[in-house]
Amino acid sequence: MPKLVLNYQSVVERIEFFSNHSPNVILQTVERIVELPIFFLQVLSANSGQSVPKILISAGIHGDEPAGVEAVLTFLEQYLPPWRNQFHFDVFPCLNPFGLVHNLRENSDGIDINRTFEDEPTIEARAVQSVLEYSKYDLFIEFHEDWEYDGFYLFELNENRMQLGEYVTSAVGLIGKLHQNALVDEYRTNNEAVLRPTPEVRVRGPMPVYLFKRKKACRTITCETPSSFWSMSKRVDAHLKALTTALDCLLEENQYGLEFCQ
């Protein structure tokens, strides 16, 4: 049963404990916001010297969406071992610690961090851009929550690779309702609760669009759990199911000899 995120100090303690007691882990503090550290974790593959897919995971860019932060911590603490030989993981466990502490979507300046990556980056967005300057990933997956809708859905951006979205939503659908064939702002999900925005209608500024347009990620998935309708533990379980399903799909793709993003 996952622990519930109560405050940012507990997040810091769990991240530091994991880093101090796990092999091949590099922990960096990439920025501090009102004395609250923003961490970047690198979990190196146990297969040193062997080329493996690179995965970037992010959560907590909106402080009032705590289930994603808890899902990342739970993955590192409980789910990671079977995957360590198969992948390299880079992780931002919580990109908006001020928002998490104060249960706010925005940062300490009242700005939505996830709308600033392309025009006037916030301090948090600049920290991400700096640490990822020379990085490229086979998958970027981020965890969000949506209070308006009663089912899970996701956004996927994909560079002519195996599409993961329908596999993920099919697996999450065993946990709870999907937001199928329904509006999300100006978009509409398909029958499997997947959205794939075309370049003409993509919102400027979000982290996945920034990474995808600059070819830093071959694929991006943005998971959205219904925060007003599901319990915290159910939302955490959904994010974990989404992540592990996507990893399973990448392993299957690798079996067919497809090249990683280089």
N, C-alpha and C positions, 0 to 999 in steps of 0.2 A: 504494500500500500504506500503510495507516494506521500512524502511529507508535504505540508502546505507552506508556501512562502509567507512568512509573517513580517519580516523586515529585511532591509538590505544587509544588515550585519550578519544575519544568518546565511544569506547568499555568499557573502565574502568568506565566512568561515568554512562553508562547504566547498567552495572553489579552492581555497588554500589547502584544505585538508586533502582533497583529491590530488592536487598538484604535488604536495609533499609526500604522498604515499603511493604514487603511481610512477612506473618507469616510463622513460621517453616522453615526458610531458614538459613543455616550455610554457611558463606563465609570464605574461607581460601586463603591466599597467600602462595603457596607451593614452589615458587622459584621466583627469580628476575633475569632477563637477561638484562644487560646494563640498570639497574634501571627500566625495564619494568616488571610488575608483571604478573605471571602466576596464574590464579585463579582456584580454585576447589570449586564448589557450590554443596551443598546438599539440596535438596528440599524434606523435610520429608512429608510422607503421612499425610493427614488430619485425617485419621482413626488411631489414635495413639493406639498402643497395638495390632493392627490387622496385620497379616502377608499379605504382598502384594508383587507383583513382583518388582524386583529391576532392574532399567534401567541405563546404563552408556552411556552418549552422549559425543562425542568429535568432535572438529573442529579445523581448523587452524593449523594443524601440518605442513602443507606446506603453507608458508606465501603468496604465489601467488595464493591462492585458497580462496578468501574472501567470496564467497557466503555461504559457510558452517558456517562461523562465524556469518554472518547476520541471517542465518536461526535459529541458536541456540538462538540468542538474541530475535528474533521475536517470537519464540516459548515461551520463558519465559515471554515475555511482553504481548502477545496477545492470545496464544493458551493453556496455561497451566491450567487454572481453571477447565475445565471439567475432567481433568486427575488426579487432586490432591488427590482425594479419592481413586484412583485405583492403584497408583504406588508410589514407592520411586524413585526419580531421583537423580543421581550424574552426574555432568556436568563439563567438561573442555571446556569452551567457546572458548579459543584460546591458543593452546599449543606452538605456535611459534610467539610471539609478535614481535620479531626482524624481522622475515621474513615478517610479515604483514606490518610493518612500511616501510620496504624497498622493498616490492613486490618481495621477493625472496623465492624460494622453501626451501633453506637451512637455518640453524640457523646462529648465529653470528660467529661461527667457520667454516662456509662453509660446514657443514655436514647435510645430510638428516636425520633428527631425526627418521623418520619412517623406517630406516634400521638398527637401533642400539639397539633395545630392547633385543636382545638375546646374543649379543657378547660383544661389548664395548659401553655401554649406554652413551648417551650424558647427560648433566646436566638435560635437560628437561625430557628425558626418565627415568632417575633415580628418579626424583621427582614423576613421575607417579607411578613407581614401589613401592616407599616408601608409598605413600598415599593409594594405593590399596592393600597393603600387606595382609590384612585380609579380603578383600572384595570378594564377588562372585555375579554374575549378571545373570539374566534371559535373558538379551539381551544387547550386546554392539553394538551401531550403531554410525558410524562415517561418516563425510561428506567430500568428496574430489571433485576435478574437474580435467578434462582431456582435454587438448587443442587439442589433435590429432584427436579425433573422434567426429562425429556430432550428436550422440544420447546418451541417458542415459543408463547406465548399472550398475550392482552391483556384488560384491563378497559376498558369504555367506559361513560361516563355521557353522556346526550344529552338536550337540551331540544327535542324535537320537530323535530329537524333531520335532514338526510341522515346516515344511519348510515355510519360509515367503517370500522368494525372488520373486516368481512368482506373489504373491498377490501385492507386492510392485510395481513391474515393470508394472503390468496391470493398477494400479492406476496412476502411473506417465505417462504412455503412453497416457493418456487423456490430458496431458499438452504438450507433445512434443514427438519427434521421439525417438525410442529405438534403441540401437546398437545390433541388433539381428543376431544370427548365424554368427558372425564376429570375427576376430582375435583381441585380446588385448595382445600385446607382444607375449608370447609363448602359451597363452591360447586362447580358442574359446568360446564365449558366446553361450548359447542355443537359441532356438527359442523365448524365453521370455526375452532375454538379461540378463541372470543370469549365473554367473561363480561359480562353486564349486570346487576349486582346491583340488586334492588329497594330502595326506601327502607327497608323494614322490616329488611333483613338487612345493610345497609351498615355496615362497621366505622367507629366514630367515630374521628376524629382524623387520617386521611390528608389530605395536601395536596389531591388532586383532589376529595374529598368536601367539604372546606371551601370550595374555590373554586366548586364546582357549586351547593351549597346556598345560598350567598350571591350567586348569579347573577353571579359574576365571570368565569365561563367557560360558554359555551353548550354546549360539548362537552369532555370530557376523555378522553384515552387513556393508559393505563398499559401500557407494553410490558415484557414479561418474557422475557429470553433465558436459556437453560439453561447456567449457568456451569460446571457439573461435566461437561458433555457436549460443549460446543462450544469451539473455540479462541477466544482473544481477538479475533482478526481477523474470525472468522465472526460473533461476537456484535456487533461494531461494524458490520459490513456489514448485519446484520439490523436494527439500530436505524436506520441511515441509510435503508434501504429503507422501513421503516415511516414515517419522517418524510416522505420525498419522495413516497411514495404518498398520504399524507394531504393534502399540499399540492396534489398533482395533483387530488385529489377536490374540494378547496375551490375551485380554479380552475374546475372543471367546474360546480360549484354556482353560482358567481358568473355564469357565462354565462347562466344561466336567470333572472337578475335578483333572486335572493333577497337580502333585506337582511342586512347585517352586524349583529352584536351591538352595540348602542349602550347 
